[in-house]
Amino acid sequence: MLEVKITRMTKDDVDEVVHIEELVHPNHHWSKDSFYNEIANNLAYYYCAKNTENKIVAYIGMWHILEEAHITTLAVHPDYRRMQLAQALMIAAIEGCYKEMIKFITLEVRESNIAAISLYEKFLFDSIGMRKKYYQDNGENAIIMFTQNIWYDKFKNNFSIIKEGISKIKVNYA
Ligand SMILES: CC(C)(COP(=O)(O)OP(=O)(O)OC[C@H]1O[C@@H](n2cnc3c(N)ncnc32)[C@H](O)[C@@H]1OP(=O)(O)O)[C@@H](O)C(=O)NCCC(=O)NCCS
């Protein structure tokens, strides 16, 4: 069974993260400098999942702005998909939100990205609007998704069920 540890991203992780970025988004990936700038920002909460050989297999990024968090990036190495890694990273990021008294989480996602939309719906994100032609590389629309208040029972109960359902991998949360 795959075992990962989830830790805050540091500058030493950026080379590997950008390697995955290039695999996942060949035409519109973030640069190393983008990640260096992001993780240097006090508002940014970025996490990596590393296997037992310390190789990064997935990462997520989020900004905490007052009572709202904004997911800025999420990617799983193509060889490690459908193993619940995205869910594990979402769990780590959302636990970080609870620690920082965040109330709502939002994000934008390409309207064609069925896998990601399905992931976020699993965490009870709702589609609340659209940004037309938001993505510069292909003019695609972005769906805006939002949680309800994450402190409400409905969100928390669902979150607990997701956490209990992580069975395909062993996850050590830092
Ligand atoms: C979207 C992505 C992060 C999912 O990562 P993953 O580790 O494979 O996802 P998980 O195994 O944790 O699956 C969680 C849920 O996501 C959804 N999902 C994941 N892959 C899916 C697919 N190929 N088709 C449909 N739903 C999918 C499902 O709801 C799944 O829950 P289920 O297994 O109970 O059906 C991954 O496909 C990826 O990196 N895609 C490219 C980058 C990207 O699109 N990032 C999101 C930007 S907003």
The ligand as an ORCA input file, in Angstrom:
! r2SCAN-3c Opt
* xyz 0 1
  C      -8.359     16.070    -10.144
  C      -7.215     15.304     -9.478
  C      -6.484     16.249     -8.528
  C      -7.801     14.121     -8.696
  O      -6.737     13.467     -8.021
  P      -6.841     11.938     -7.521
  O      -5.813     11.746     -6.466
  O      -6.810     11.032     -8.695
  O      -8.298     11.913     -6.860
  P      -8.824     10.919     -5.710
  O      -8.350      9.532     -5.972
  O      -8.531     11.514     -4.382
  O     -10.379     10.968     -6.020
  C     -11.245     11.840     -5.325
  C     -12.505     12.074     -6.101
  O     -12.201     12.847     -7.262
  C     -13.087     12.486     -8.322
  N     -12.292     11.975     -9.410
  C     -10.956     11.785     -9.439
  N     -10.567     11.375    -10.665
  C     -11.689     11.291    -11.419
  C     -11.933     10.940    -12.760
  N     -10.940     10.550    -13.570
  N     -13.204     11.006    -13.196
  C     -14.207     11.373    -12.402
  N     -14.036     11.725    -11.089
  C     -12.794     11.685    -10.615
  C     -14.027     11.446     -7.741
  O     -15.134     12.137     -7.177
  C     -13.177     10.841     -6.638
  O     -13.956     10.244     -5.643
  P     -14.354      8.682     -5.775
  O     -13.065      7.934     -5.892
  O     -15.091      8.414     -4.508
  O     -15.177      8.557     -7.016
  C      -6.224     14.721    -10.541
  O      -6.962     14.068    -11.548
  C      -5.314     15.762    -11.183
  O      -4.219     16.041    -10.702
  N      -5.792     16.351    -12.298
  C      -4.996     17.356    -13.031
  C      -4.867     18.640    -12.260
  C      -6.214     19.220    -11.903
  O      -7.166     19.126    -12.645
  N      -6.267     19.869    -10.722
  C      -7.447     20.541    -10.253
  C      -7.371     21.968    -10.623
  S      -8.801     22.871    -10.067
*
